[in-house]
Amino acid sequence: MNDVPFSEPITLKLQSVGERKVASSWEAIECMQQWPVRARGRSWRAAYRACRDALDGWRTAPRGSHGVRQGGSHGRTACHGT
């Protein structure tokens, strides 16, 4: 499983730890694993799955980063490209 870089980094704004910039599917997965369980809803699962699919070669990096943006825009997180 090879890391898949995003075309541009994504900044995740997490209420508990502040901002974190991620530039690849692997970094996004590491960050999402730190999210509180109560914040892991449907959007979180979709973003996590998009990153896993990108790592497994089932999805392109742009689609994976889009999944993280969509998943991070709900609940106690905010997410945007930088």
Phi, psi and omega in degrees: 000116180261146177294146181239109181288146174280157178293331173213146181298154178243135176259121176262129176255106182257132183301321186280329185237000181086211184272146174216127180266129178239141184240003182206168179298319182296316178298320179296318178298315179301319180292316182293334178291343178272352181293145177299145182303323182294342180264004183264074180268202182300317181294320177299314180298321179294318179294317179298315179296321179299319179291317178298318179297321177296318179296325180277357179084011181270346184217149179280162179301315178302322178291323178295316180292326176297319178298321178292318178300315180294315181292327181277355183270004181242162173070224186264021179231158171226153188212136177204156175288154180246000000 
